[in-house]
Structure formats: structure tokens, C-alpha cells
């Protein structure tokens, strides 16, 4: 169920495939949606390459197939400044791939809105074409759970929290989310609780960053950090086990996605009723 709160202002950009700029013929192949208020930026690209071939028989299909993964990776790498990144890509593509000027839209649920707009301007897309093994994919599911629990619209629930509050000015790292329960152990104004998404099996630097940064935070105030991950490692998955142990050694809670809905509901209770007990 979508969040029933106030609709948020977003911008979307239709991506066009333009094989011959002079003829000004194009085919809509993708879409970006940016919501500054929720620190949301995502993209969808077509997987209907037969349609592309009909439009342009000599299309470089291998190149077009790479666009979804390429831009997802780019978005993931620019988590700390999504507005600046979307500004750069507006001016970076002007020949074979073009972006329309930003168009406004209002929505309570950016994840639903990007699919609605994609169906309107591009066409249907198979869900399997979206990567599921990235931090961005984990964060999508975390955000959807928070939205369903009506947490994202809570004024006390912060987004994109700069680590430089506790580390040093200019630190580029940002935690995904954070909040302070109304009560901890029956006392008013509970300590800080931070949340960050990651994909254990692909991360080599982020677990170190989280472990080091939370130590700085705890040097200034009582704080918890929950790392939302794809799953608790199983079997001989050495990279994932290494990342998991780094997080646990730093006293970071590790929450698998299968538990994220209950986690989101618990946050809603903490924000609304202060019923958390340490």
C-alpha cells in the first residue's frame, strides 16, 4: 500500500534513442525520476529490444542492454549528491541518447510513480530486467517498507544524514536514514538510531566506512546503527562473511531484507508512541 501522506514534488526525464539527430526521429527507451525531498533517484530502461530493432534495424543492442546496469551503478555511486548528478547527466547526453527537459509530477510513492510514467511514455517492462544484487536494490526494498509503514512522512524521520555532524567538515559520507525514538527505557528523548542499506556480497569498502563512522558518532553520543542487507550470509560465501563480521565487530545490527517490513513497523511505533525499551 502506498503512503497516504502528502504528495511530494518530483521531476522526471524521458530518455530518447536518437540514431539520426538531423532527422529528429527518436524512440523513448527509458525514464529517470528524481524526488529531492526523499533523496530518491531511479531509472528504468526498456527491455523490448525487438521494438528498438523495428525502429532502427542497425541499433547497437548490446550498448542499449547495458544502460540499465550502467545508470544504476552511477546512481549508487552518487548517493551523496543526487541533485548534482542528475544535473550533470542532463547536459551529458545530446546525440545517440538524449534526455528531455525535466517535467514535474506529484506523488506519494516515487517507486509506483516511476513505473506508472514508464508505462505511459515507454511501455511495459519485465521486472526481471532490473538488477537485484546491488545496494540500490536493497535500498529500494527498505524504502518501500518504510513508506508502507508511513515512516517516510514522519517529520522526525531524517533522510540523507551527513556524517560530518560527528566526523569532520567535508566528510562525503551520508547515512540513509536516522531518527530518535520518543522514549528509550521509559526516558524521554531516546538516543540516535541510524539505518543504512548495503549488499554484503558486493561491498568491500562500505562495511569499513560504516564501522569507522559509527565509532565517531558514538564518540559524541549514544547511537545504534542498523545495516539492512540482502540476507545473512550462508555457506562458503567468503566476501559476504567478511563484510558481515566487520559490521558485527563494530556492534552494528545486521538486518536481512526478509525482516524489513516488521522493522519498518517497529520504527513507526517508536516515532508515534515511544514504546521502545532498551
NORQUIPE-V792225 format. One record per pair of residues at least 12 apart in sequence whose ideal C-beta (glycine too) atoms are under 6 Angstrom apart, sorted by the first residue. I is the first residue (numbers start at 1). J is the second residue. D is the distance in Angstrom with one decimal. If there is no record, write none. Layout:
i->I j->J d->D
i->I j->J d->D
This chain:
i->1 j->148 d->5.7
i->2 j->108 d->5.3
i->2 j->109 d->3.9
i->2 j->112 d->5.8
i->3 j->108 d->5.0
i->3 j->147 d->4.4
i->3 j->150 d->5.6
i->3 j->153 d->5.8
i->5 j->108 d->6.0
i->5 j->153 d->3.4
i->7 j->106 d->4.2
i->7 j->107 d->5.9
i->7 j->108 d->5.3
i->8 j->35 d->5.6
i->8 j->37 d->4.9
i->10 j->33 d->5.8
i->10 j->35 d->4.2
i->10 j->105 d->5.1
i->10 j->107 d->5.9
i->11 j->34 d->5.0
i->11 j->102 d->3.9
i->12 j->33 d->4.8
i->12 j->103 d->5.5
i->12 j->105 d->5.8
i->12 j->117 d->5.4
i->13 j->32 d->4.4
i->13 j->99 d->4.6
i->13 j->100 d->5.7
i->13 j->102 d->5.8
i->14 j->28 d->5.5
i->14 j->31 d->5.6
i->14 j->100 d->4.5
i->14 j->121 d->5.1
i->15 j->29 d->5.6
i->15 j->30 d->3.5
i->15 j->99 d->5.8
i->16 j->28 d->5.8
i->16 j->98 d->4.6
i->17 j->29 d->4.6
i->18 j->98 d->5.3
i->19 j->56 d->4.6
i->21 j->95 d->5.9
i->27 j->55 d->4.6
i->28 j->121 d->5.2
i->28 j->122 d->4.9
i->29 j->46 d->4.8
i->30 j->45 d->3.8
i->31 j->44 d->5.4
i->31 j->117 d->5.7
i->31 j->118 d->4.9
i->33 j->110 d->5.8
i->33 j->114 d->4.2
i->34 j->86 d->5.1
i->35 j->110 d->4.7
i->36 j->83 d->5.9
i->39 j->159 d->5.0
i->39 j->160 d->4.3
i->40 j->110 d->4.7
i->41 j->75 d->5.4
i->41 j->82 d->4.4
i->42 j->114 d->5.7
i->43 j->71 d->4.7
i->44 j->114 d->5.9
i->44 j->118 d->4.5
i->45 j->67 d->4.8
i->45 j->68 d->4.4
i->46 j->122 d->5.6
i->47 j->125 d->5.7
i->47 j->126 d->5.6
i->47 j->129 d->4.0
i->48 j->123 d->6.0
i->49 j->61 d->5.1
i->69 j->131 d->6.0
i->72 j->131 d->5.7
i->72 j->136 d->5.5
i->76 j->135 d->5.6
i->76 j->136 d->4.7
i->80 j->172 d->5.1
i->80 j->174 d->5.2
i->111 j->144 d->5.8
i->134 j->199 d->5.6
i->135 j->197 d->5.8
i->135 j->198 d->5.1
i->135 j->199 d->4.9
i->138 j->197 d->4.5
i->138 j->199 d->5.5
i->138 j->230 d->5.7
i->139 j->197 d->3.9
i->141 j->257 d->5.5
i->142 j->197 d->5.1
i->142 j->228 d->4.9
i->142 j->260 d->5.7
i->145 j->260 d->4.5
i->145 j->261 d->4.9
i->145 j->264 d->4.1
i->146 j->264 d->4.9
i->149 j->264 d->3.8
i->149 j->265 d->5.0
i->149 j->268 d->4.5
i->151 j->264 d->5.8
i->151 j->267 d->5.2
i->151 j->268 d->5.3
i->154 j->271 d->5.0
i->156 j->179 d->5.6
i->156 j->271 d->5.6
i->157 j->179 d->4.8
i->158 j->178 d->4.8
i->159 j->177 d->5.8
i->160 j->174 d->5.0
i->161 j->174 d->5.9
i->161 j->175 d->4.4
i->161 j->178 d->4.7
i->162 j->174 d->5.5
i->163 j->213 d->5.1
i->166 j->216 d->4.9
i->166 j->217 d->4.5
i->166 j->220 d->5.0
i->167 j->216 d->4.7
i->173 j->209 d->5.9
i->173 j->213 d->5.9
i->175 j->194 d->4.7
i->175 j->196 d->5.3
i->176 j->195 d->5.6
i->176 j->196 d->4.8
i->176 j->197 d->5.7
i->177 j->195 d->4.3
i->178 j->194 d->4.4
i->179 j->193 d->5.8
i->180 j->192 d->5.8
i->181 j->270 d->4.0
i->181 j->274 d->6.0
i->181 j->276 d->4.5
i->182 j->274 d->2.8
i->183 j->274 d->3.6
i->184 j->276 d->5.9
i->184 j->278 d->5.1
i->185 j->277 d->5.9
i->185 j->278 d->4.5
i->191 j->222 d->3.7
i->192 j->223 d->4.2
i->193 j->224 d->4.8
i->194 j->225 d->4.6
i->195 j->226 d->5.1
i->196 j->227 d->5.8
i->197 j->228 d->4.7
i->198 j->227 d->5.9
i->198 j->229 d->6.0
i->199 j->230 d->5.5
i->200 j->229 d->4.9
i->200 j->240 d->4.2
i->200 j->243 d->4.5
i->200 j->244 d->6.0
i->201 j->239 d->5.6
i->201 j->240 d->4.4
i->203 j->243 d->5.4
i->207 j->243 d->4.3
i->207 j->246 d->4.2
i->207 j->247 d->5.5
i->211 j->246 d->5.6
i->211 j->250 d->3.6
i->225 j->252 d->4.8
i->226 j->253 d->4.3
i->226 j->255 d->5.3
i->227 j->247 d->5.3
i->227 j->252 d->5.3
i->227 j->254 d->5.2
i->228 j->255 d->5.1
i->229 j->254 d->5.9
i->230 j->257 d->5.9
i->231 j->256 d->4.8
i->232 j->256 d->5.2
